[in-house]
Amino acid sequence: MNDTSNSNVSALDRVLVLEMVRVTEAAAVAASTLVGRGDEKAADAAAVEAMRKAFDTLEIDGTVVIGEGERDEAPMLYIGEKVGGAPGKGPQIDIALDPLEGTTITAKAGPNALAVLAAAEKGCLLNAPDVYMDKLAVGPGYPEDVISLSKTPTENVEAVAKAKGVKPSEIIVCVLDRPRHADLIAELRGIGCGVVLIGDGDVAGVIAVTDEDTTIDMYMGQGGAPEGVLAAAALRCVGGQFNGRLVFRNEDEKARARKWGIDDFDRIYKRDDLAKGDCIFAATGVTDGSLLQGVKHLRGGRMTTESVVMRASSGTVRWIKGEHRDSTLG
């Protein structure tokens, strides 16, 4: 375990940080049994059930603010659901989660499927409706507001290139491979950018901008708003800039946003608008990817997992390799 931690952390907080990894581990292991089986719903359901059970072992009074859907649409881990083993007694924690970020990836045994969650004090995570979000991200070390969704993709690339001291053609941008991004991809390639296309899993795509080893400088494109909040929480822990703008396709989606207190439909959210205060971000790999190795099933019922857990207030980043047996997981 590599630990770049600050020692000024209370005992309770240390426990909570590490316990969150147990939750993502449980979800990842459950989903891993369905990798490559072609059944997205079954893989997602397995991860959801395992994550919920793991939450119930924690001494927290938790509320899901970003989950599998609204109460009428999801059987468990819905928005507003209470989780944790100490309702009314434990610390009040808001939780954003995606038990299986990359259901299609998992069904097809592709890269970068994760079990992901973010946790923060009550009121510190945006209650984002399940709609699309325009996203723009860059790693740490750049001048404040170097990027903005009010600029064109070309203008954002040029700003980052200038700050980095390179030509725009030397910038590499990660984009979700979707037909809706055809014009964006054409514009980026038109100025000479390298474009890394990913099939799914845009939380990992955003986080990739913080790791120099990936060589990815920026993330651009439209994906799920809940995943945007999760990515913003991770960037809050390790640095980097993020812009998000909700995208509404109809009046029904706007009505759902109003339900969660959102009435400025054109607002550009920055990283700390989405995730503020002291945040914890945890992820465990389901399949191998740029961020984490996936779950490996070994002889004798043993399994290995790889996880990362981050904390904003201390700047802690822990990389955790675990070895488990079915009877000892958790």
N, C-alpha and C positions, 0 to 999 in steps of 0.2 A: 504494500500500500504506500503510494507516494502522497505525502501530506505537506502542503504549503500553508500551514495554519498559523493563526494568531492565538496566543494562549489566553486572551481575555474573553473567555466564553464560559458561561455558567454551566454547572453540572447538568441541570435540566436541559439546557439548550444542546449540549453535546449529545445527550441521550436522544433527543428528538431528531437531530440531524442524522444520526446513524440508524435510528429506527425507521426513518423514511426509506432507507435503502432496502430494508427487509420487505417493505410493501411493494416496491417495484420489482424486487427479485421474485417475489411470489407470483406476480402477474406475468413476468417474462417466462418463468419456468412453465406455468400453465399454458401459455400461448405456444411455447416451443414444441409441445407435443403434437401440434397441428401444422407445423411448418411444411409447406409443399403439398398439403392435402387438398388444396383447392377450395376450401370452405371458409370464406371470410367471416361469416356470421358465427360459426362455431368457435373459431380462434378468438374472436373478440369477446364472445360470451364467457369463454374459459378464463380470459385475462380479467374481465370485470369481476367475476365471482371470486377469483383468488385475491384480487386487490381489496375487495370489500371485506372479506374475512380477515385479511391482514390488518386492515385499519381497526377492526374491532379489538385487536390485542393491544392497541396503543392507549395510553392514559391521556387522551385529549378529548376536548369537546369541539369536534370538527364540523364544518359546514362545507359542502361541495358547492363552489361558486361557478365552476366550469366542469361539466361532466359529460355523461353519455347522451344528454338531451334533457328536455323538460319532463316534469313528472308524468304527464300523460303519454309520453312517447318512449320512455325507457323503464325497464323493470327494476333497475338498480343503478346506484351511483348517478342519479339524476340531479339536476341543478336544484339546490335547496335541501338536498338530503343531509341528514345528520349522520356523521360517522364517528368512530372512536369509542373507546370503552369507558369514558368518564363524562357522560353528558351532564352538563350543569356543574361539574366539579373541576375538570381538567382545564388547561389553558385553551382559550377560544382561538381556534385556528381556521382560517379560510384555505380551501384547497382547490387547486386547478389540477385536472388530471386527464390523462389519456391512457387507459390501461393497455391499449395496443395502438401505437402510432405507426400506421402502416399495415392495415388489415390486408390489402391487396398484396403488398410485399410478402407478408407472411404466408398467404395462401399459395403464392407462386415461388416461395423460397428465394426471394430477392434480397438485396442488401438494405441495411439501415432501419430495420424495424426495431422499435423501442417500446418499453413500458416507461411512462414518464409521469412525473407529478411535480407540482410546485406548491409550497405552503408558505403562508405569511400570517401576520397578525390580522385580526378581524378588520375588514374594510380596506385592505391594502392591495387586493387584486381586483382588476376590473371584471365586473360581471358581463362578459362579452356574450352576446347572443350567438347562436350557431348559424352564422352567415359567413360570407366571404370577406376577406380583408386584403387590401393592397398592402404589400410588405416591402420594406427596404431596410437593409441592415449592413453595417460595416463593423469591423473589429476595433479593438481598443487602440489608443495611441494617436488618434486624429483630432484636429481642432473641433471644438464644440459646434454642432449643427453643420458639419461638413456635408451631410446629406439631407435631403428634404423631398417629400413626395410632391411638393409644390414645383419641383424642377422636373425637367424631362430626364429620361434615362441617360441620354448623352451628357447632359449637364452634370448629373450626379457622378458619372464615370470620370468626366474631366476634372471635377472638384477633388475626387479621391486621388486621381493620378497626380494632380498638382501637389497635394499634401504629401503624397508618398515620394514625390520626386522622380516619377517615371512618366512614360508616354501613355496615353489612354489605351493604346494597343497592347500594353503590357499588363493591363488589369484583367483579372479572371472573375467572372460573375457566375454564381450558381442560380439556376432557374428550374422550376418545376416543369417537367415535360408534358405540357398540355396544349391542345389546339388554341386555347384562348391566349397563349403567349407567343403566337407566331410572329406578330408584329414586333413585340419586344425583342425576341431573339434575332430577328432580321436587323433591327436597329443596332443592337449590340455588335453583331458580326459586321455590320456596315462600317463601324468605326474601328474594327480590328480586334475587338475584345475576344478573349477566350470564353466560351460559354460551356459550363459544366451542367448537363441536363440530368435531373434526378427523376425517377419514376414516381416517387411518393416520399413521405417522411420529411416534410419541410421544417420540422423542429431541428432535426439533425443538420439540415441544410443551412439554417440560420446560425446554429452554433459553430458550424465549420469555419465561419469568418473569424472566429477568435483563435483558431489554431493555425499557426504559420505552416505547419507540416502539410496541411491540405492544399496550400497555395491559393486558396479561394479568398478573394479580397472583399467581395460584396455578395449580397443576396437580394434578388429582385423578383417580384411577381405576386400573383394572387393565390391565396390559399385560405384555409379555415381560420376564422377569427379566434376560436379557442386556442388553436396551436400558436397563434401570434402572442397570446398572453403567456403561454408556457415558455416560448422562446425569449420573450422580453424578461421574464424572471431569471432565466439562465444568464442572459447578458448583464443583468443587474449584478449578478454575483461575480462575474469575471471581467466585466468591462465591455465596451462596444456601444454603438448607437443603433437605435431602431426607430423606424417610423411605421405607423399603421393607420389605415383609413378603412372604415367599414364600407362594404359594398352591398347595397340592397337591390334585389331583383324585383321586388313587388311590395305592395302595401302590407301584406301579411308579415313580411320580415321586419318592416319598420315598426309594426305593432308589437312584435316580440321584443324589439330593442327598447321601445318605450316602457315595456313591462319591467325592464331592468334599469330604468332610470336614464336611458340614453335618448336624447331628443335633438342633439346637434349631429345631423347625419353626414355632414361634410368635414367634421373635425379630423385633424391629423393628430394622432396620439403619438407621443414620444415614449421612449422606454419606461420612464418613471411615471408616466400617466397610466400605464398598464400594470406595472408592478412596482410598488413603492415600499418603503420601510425595510425591515429585515426579512429577506426571502430565503427560503431553502429550495433548491432544485435538485431532483434526483432522477436518474435514468438508469435502466438496465437493458443491455442489448438482448434482443430476441434472435435476430439474425446478425451475421457479421456485417460491420459497416465502417465508415470513416471515423466514427466517434468511439464505438465500443465493439468488442467481440460478442458474438451471440452465445446462447446457451449451448453447451456441449453435453451430450448424454454419453456417459462412459460405462464400462463394464461394472457389474455389481450394483447397479442402481445408483451410481454416483453421477453427479452433474457439476459442471463448473459454470459460473456466471461472472460477468464483468460489469461493473457499475461505476458511475461517477455521482458524487454528491457535492454540492456547492452551497456556500452560505455567504450572503451579501455583506453582513456587518463585519465579518472577520476576514473576508477574502479567501476563505478556506476552499480548497479544491482537493477532494480525496478520490483517488482511483482505487477501487476495491475489487479484488479478485476473490471469489468465494468458491468453496467446494462443499457440496451438499449431498445428503442422502434424502430420499423421499420422507423418511420419518423424522428428519432433523431440520428440514427447511422451515424457516420462520423464526 
